[in-house]
Amino acid sequence: MTEAHNARYFDYPVLECKRLLAKLLEDPDDYVTLIDRYTGRITCRLAWGDAEQAIFIRENAALFLHDISPAGPTVNALEPLRFLPEWLVTDKKNERLRNKAEGELFLSQLKKVKRRMVEGTAGPSYARAYLERKEAWGFKDDEEAAFAIGMGSNVGLHTISSPLNIFILAMVLHQDWQAALRKEIDDVLGNRMIQPSDSPRLPLLRACILECIRWRPPVPLNPPRPAMKDDEYNGYHIPKGAYVHAIEWAITRDPKRYPDPDTFNPDRWINPAYPTFKGPLTEYPTIIGHHQFSYGKRACLGQHLGQAELLIACGAIIWAFTLERRRDVNGGLVHVPDYDFATLPFNKPFPFHFDMKVRGSEKANMIVSQWRESEEGMPDLQI
């Protein structure tokens, strides 16, 4: 999943974004589900070469996140409960059944890709890459490989859907930045769909994406890590084996590095007056290497592809639609809560009411036509 390896799959976000725009045109109020489907379908294509299991993966990923969350099953907060039988702790049974169904799917999908390789119909995927060069991947057997590839589809869904939902929230609340971003996109793209190759000429788009991740971190606590040895930090003793969280919310609220940290301000990434500025703007700002994607050997391997997914979807949405606060029957603006987020390891705002309007009939016709053209060569886009 290195940058060069991921480059083989950059067509998938563009393909699925055409479907996303068409679905948003039909039913913009269902944006949360449609964004999940966008990211889930991409992770399925990456894993197995098609999007046929996207609905299962979305449902399974939601259950998985609930089951590992401190705010999920009681057994996660009261560890002794895990030693009790399933008939007393039904959460254990639920997770066992979920894991069983997940494993059966992962193994069957790997077998399907193997069969398609024999038939000569297998598209690019991690499963195909593994089967072509098993020794290079280092797995002990096909079962381990099937789970590693399949779990990537689980985790990758919310890794991107969370910041995408945060982007929608930020654009609705900050009309000035939405207008500035739309001007940049229109100047660069004109009347065409965004492509990954446009990235160097869209620094404000990349800044808005990175600022969304800072402003409302998708993983505010970050996964815990055990201390490898006794340590001390600011007078606090940290014993070996203690679990330590690199708390993203606190890191991104450091006023020295992020002046006025509670304000959504993409300018902090592209203006040399700010300590977070880094050039050249053809390359920076970028989410690549950002601490939200963790550290060291455990850093997210799909950052380059993740940035492409976000760039394509965020850029396409602003290119195609305006996002505005909704008005009530009396003409007043409907309140948009900017701190009303789910309490799961991957954090995203709860659905809220706003107006997503296509930018004219020409844009609407383009959205429909480019989706229909893609459908002809990719039947599973209809799913």
C-alpha positions in Angstrom: 0.0 0.0 0.0 2.9 2.3 -0.7 2.5 5.5 -2.8 3.6 3.8 -6.0 1.4 0.7 -5.4 -1.6 2.9 -4.6 -1.2 4.8 -7.9 -2.6 1.8 -9.7 -5.9 2.4 -8.0 -6.4 6.1 -8.3 -9.1 5.7 -10.9 -11.4 4.1 -8.3 -12.1 7.4 -6.5 -12.9 9.2 -9.7 -15.2 6.4 -10.9 -17.1 6.3 -7.6 -17.3 10.0 -7.2 -19.3 10.2 -10.4 -21.8 7.8 -8.8 -21.7 9.9 -5.6 -22.6 13.1 -7.4 -25.5 11.5 -9.2 -26.9 10.0 -6.0 -26.5 13.4 -4.2 -28.4 15.0 -7.0 -31.3 12.5 -6.5 -31.4 12.6 -2.7 -29.1 15.2 -1.0 -30.7 14.6 2.4 -29.2 11.1 2.5 -25.7 12.4 2.2 -24.3 10.5 5.2 -25.3 7.1 3.7 -24.2 8.1 0.3 -20.8 9.2 1.6 -20.4 5.9 3.4 -21.3 4.1 0.2 -18.7 6.2 -1.7 -15.9 5.3 0.7 -17.1 1.7 1.2 -17.3 1.0 -2.5 -13.8 2.3 -3.0 -12.4 0.1 -0.2 -14.2 -2.9 -1.7 -12.8 -2.2 -5.1 -9.3 -1.9 -3.6 -9.7 -5.1 -1.7 -11.4 -7.3 -4.3 -11.8 -5.4 -7.6 -15.5 -4.7 -7.4 -18.1 -3.0 -5.1 -20.6 -5.9 -4.8 -20.1 -6.2 -1.0 -20.2 -2.5 -0.2 -23.5 -2.7 1.7 -22.2 -5.6 3.9 -19.0 -3.8 4.6 -20.8 -0.6 5.7 -23.0 -2.5 8.1 -20.1 -4.7 9.3 -17.8 -1.7 9.8 -20.5 0.1 11.9 -20.9 -3.0 14.1 -17.1 -3.4 14.4 -16.6 0.2 15.5 -19.4 -0.1 18.1 -17.9 -3.4 19.4 -14.4 -1.9 20.0 -15.6 1.4 21.3 -15.3 2.4 25.0 -18.9 3.7 24.5 -20.0 0.4 23.0 -20.7 -2.9 24.8 -20.5 -2.9 28.6 -17.8 -5.5 28.6 -15.5 -2.9 27.1 -15.7 -0.8 30.2 -16.0 -3.7 32.7 -13.3 -6.1 31.6 -14.2 -9.0 34.1 -17.4 -9.5 32.2 -15.5 -11.0 29.3 -14.8 -14.1 31.5 -18.6 -14.8 31.8 -20.5 -17.1 29.5 -22.3 -15.7 26.4 -25.8 -16.4 27.8 -25.0 -13.8 30.5 -23.0 -11.4 28.3 -24.9 -11.3 25.0 -22.5 -8.8 23.6 -19.9 -11.5 23.4 -22.2 -13.6 21.3 -23.0 -10.7 19.0 -19.3 -10.0 18.4 -18.6 -13.7 17.8 -21.3 -13.9 15.2 -20.2 -10.7 13.5 -16.7 -11.9 13.3 -17.8 -15.3 11.9 -19.8 -13.6 9.1 -17.0 -11.2 8.4 -14.4 -14.1 8.2 -16.6 -16.1 5.8 -17.0 -13.1 3.5 -13.3 -12.3 3.5 -12.3 -15.9 2.6 -15.1 -16.2 -0.1 -14.0 -12.9 -1.7 -10.4 -14.1 -1.9 -11.6 -17.3 -3.6 -13.7 -15.3 -6.0 -10.7 -13.2 -7.0 -8.7 -16.3 -7.5 -11.4 -17.7 -9.7 -11.6 -14.5 -11.8 -7.9 -14.6 -12.3 -8.2 -18.0 -13.9 -11.0 -16.6 -16.1 -9.0 -13.5 -16.9 -11.7 -11.2 -15.5 -10.0 -10.0 -12.3 -9.6 -6.2 -12.0 -6.8 -4.5 -10.0 -7.1 -5.2 -6.3 -5.0 -6.0 -3.2 -6.4 -9.6 -3.3 -5.1 -10.0 -6.9 -1.8 -8.5 -6.0 -1.4 -10.9 -3.1 -2.3 -13.9 -5.2 0.1 -12.9 -7.9 3.1 -12.6 -5.5 2.2 -14.3 -2.2 5.8 -14.5 -1.1 6.2 -10.7 -1.2 3.3 -10.1 1.2 4.7 -12.2 4.0 1.4 -13.8 5.2 1.5 -17.3 6.7 -1.5 -18.5 4.7 -4.5 -17.4 2.6 -6.7 -17.0 5.7 -4.3 -14.4 7.3 -4.1 -12.6 3.9 -7.9 -12.6 3.5 -8.4 -11.0 6.9 -5.7 -8.4 6.4 -7.1 -7.4 3.0 -10.7 -7.5 4.3 -10.0 -5.5 7.4 -8.6 -2.8 5.2 -12.0 -2.4 3.7 -13.6 -2.1 7.1 -11.2 0.5 8.4 -10.8 2.4 5.2 -14.5 3.2 5.0 -14.7 5.4 8.1 -11.1 6.8 7.7 -12.4 8.8 4.8 -16.1 9.1 5.4 -15.5 10.8 8.8 -13.4 13.7 7.4 -15.8 14.0 4.4 -18.7 14.5 6.8 -16.7 17.0 8.7 -15.9 18.8 5.4 -19.7 19.1 4.7 -20.2 20.6 8.2 -17.3 23.1 7.8 -18.5 24.3 4.4 -22.1 24.8 5.6 -20.9 26.8 8.7 -18.2 28.8 6.9 -19.7 30.3 3.7 -16.8 32.6 3.2 -14.3 29.7 2.9 -16.8 27.7 0.7 -16.9 30.7 -1.7 -13.1 31.1 -1.8 -12.7 27.3 -2.4 -15.3 27.3 -5.2 -13.4 30.2 -6.9 -10.2 28.2 -6.8 -11.9 25.1 -8.1 -13.7 27.0 -10.9 -10.5 28.7 -11.9 -8.6 25.5 -12.2 -11.2 23.1 -13.4 -13.6 25.2 -15.5 -16.4 23.0 -16.5 -14.9 19.5 -16.0 -14.6 16.9 -13.3 -11.7 17.0 -10.8 -8.8 14.6 -11.3 -6.0 13.5 -8.9 -3.5 15.3 -11.2 -5.2 18.6 -10.4 -3.9 18.5 -6.8 -0.8 20.7 -7.3 -3.0 23.6 -8.4 -5.5 23.3 -5.6 -3.7 24.4 -2.4 -6.8 25.9 -0.8 -8.7 22.6 -1.3 -5.9 20.7 0.4 -5.8 23.3 3.1 -9.6 23.0 3.8 -9.3 19.2 4.0 -6.3 19.4 6.4 -8.0 22.0 8.5 -11.1 19.8 8.8 -8.9 17.1 10.3 -7.4 19.6 12.7 -10.6 21.5 13.6 -12.6 18.3 14.3 -10.2 15.4 14.5 -11.8 12.2 13.1 -9.9 10.1 15.7 -9.7 12.6 18.7 -8.1 10.1 21.1 -5.9 8.1 18.8 -5.4 4.4 19.5 -3.6 3.6 22.8 0.0 2.4 22.7 1.9 0.6 25.5 5.0 2.3 26.8 8.0 0.1 25.9 9.9 1.2 29.0 9.6 3.4 32.1 9.5 7.0 31.1 8.9 10.5 32.5 7.0 13.4 30.9 6.7 16.8 32.5 7.2 15.3 35.9 4.7 12.4 35.3 6.0 8.9 35.7 4.9 6.5 33.0 5.6 2.9 33.9 6.5 0.3 31.3 3.3 -1.3 29.8 1.1 1.7 30.6 -1.3 2.6 27.8 -0.7 6.0 26.4 -3.0 8.0 24.1 -1.6 10.7 21.8 -4.7 12.8 22.3 -5.3 14.4 18.9 -7.8 16.9 20.3 -5.2 18.3 22.7 -2.4 18.3 20.1 -4.5 20.3 17.6 -5.6 22.8 20.3 -2.0 24.0 21.0 -2.3 27.8 20.7 1.4 28.3 19.9 1.3 26.1 16.8 -2.4 26.8 16.0 -3.3 30.4 16.9 -7.0 30.8 17.7 -7.3 27.0 17.6 -11.1 26.7 17.9 -11.6 28.7 14.7 -11.8 27.0 11.3 -9.1 28.7 9.4 -7.6 27.0 6.3 -5.4 30.1 5.8 -3.1 28.8 8.6 -1.8 26.2 6.1 -1.1 28.4 3.1 -0.2 31.8 4.7 3.5 32.2 5.6 2.5 34.3 8.6 1.3 31.1 10.4 3.7 28.6 12.1 2.0 25.7 10.3 2.8 27.1 6.8 5.0 24.9 4.6 5.9 25.2 1.0 5.9 24.7 -1.9 2.2 25.1 -2.2 2.2 22.7 -5.2 2.9 19.9 -2.6 1.8 21.4 0.7 -0.5 21.4 2.6 -1.0 17.7 2.7 -2.5 15.1 5.0 0.5 12.8 4.2 2.5 12.4 7.4 -0.1 14.2 9.6 -0.2 12.8 13.1 -3.9 12.1 12.8 -2.8 9.1 10.8 -0.6 7.9 13.7 3.1 7.4 14.0 6.0 5.2 13.1 5.5 1.6 12.1 1.8 1.9 12.9 1.2 4.9 10.6 -1.6 4.5 8.1 -0.3 2.9 4.9 -3.1 4.3 2.7 -2.5 8.0 3.3 -1.8 8.8 -0.4 -4.8 7.0 -1.6 -6.9 8.6 1.3 -5.8 12.0 0.2 -6.9 11.3 -3.4 -10.3 10.1 -2.2 -10.8 13.3 -0.1 -9.5 15.6 -2.8 -11.8 14.1 -5.5 -14.9 14.0 -3.3 -14.5 17.4 -1.6 -13.5 19.1 -4.8 -16.3 17.5 -6.8 -19.0 18.4 -4.3 -18.0 22.1 -4.2 -17.7 22.1 -8.0 -21.2 20.6 -8.4 -23.2 22.0 -5.5 -23.7 24.9 -3.1 -24.1 23.9 0.6 -26.2 26.3 2.7 -27.9 26.4 6.0 -31.6 25.6 5.7 -34.3 28.1 6.6 -37.4 27.3 8.7 -41.0 28.2 7.8 -40.4 31.7 9.3 -37.4 32.4 7.3 -34.9 31.9 10.1 -31.7 29.9 9.8 -32.0 26.3 11.1 -29.4 25.7 13.9 -26.4 23.6 12.8 -24.7 22.0 15.9 -20.9 22.0 15.3 -20.1 19.8 18.3 -22.8 17.1 17.9 -20.6 14.1 17.1 -20.8 10.3 17.4 -18.9 8.7 20.3 -17.1 6.0 18.3 -13.3 5.6 17.6 -13.9 7.2 14.2 -15.7 10.5 15.0 -18.1 12.2 12.7 -20.9 14.7 13.1 -24.5 13.4 13.4 -26.7 14.1 10.4 -28.0 17.6 10.3 -30.4 19.6 8.0 -28.9 21.8 5.3 -29.6 22.6 1.6 -27.4 21.1 -1.1 -28.3 22.6 -4.4 -26.9 21.8 -7.8 -25.2 24.8 -9.5 -27.5 25.0 -12.5 -29.0 22.7 -15.1 -25.7 22.4 -17.1 -24.0 20.9 -14.0 -26.9 18.6 -13.4 -26.8 17.3 -17.0 -23.1 16.8 -16.8 -23.4 14.8 -13.5 -26.0 12.5 -15.0 -24.3 12.0 -18.3 -20.9 11.2 -16.9 -22.5 8.7 -14.5 -24.3 7.0 -17.3 -21.2 6.8 -19.4 -19.4 5.1 -16.5 -22.3 2.7 -15.9 -22.0 1.3 -19.4 -18.5 -0.1 -18.7 -19.0 -0.8 -15.0 -22.4 -2.5 -14.3 -21.9 -2.6 -10.5 -22.1 1.2 -10.4 -25.9 0.6 -10.4 -25.8 -1.2 -7.1 
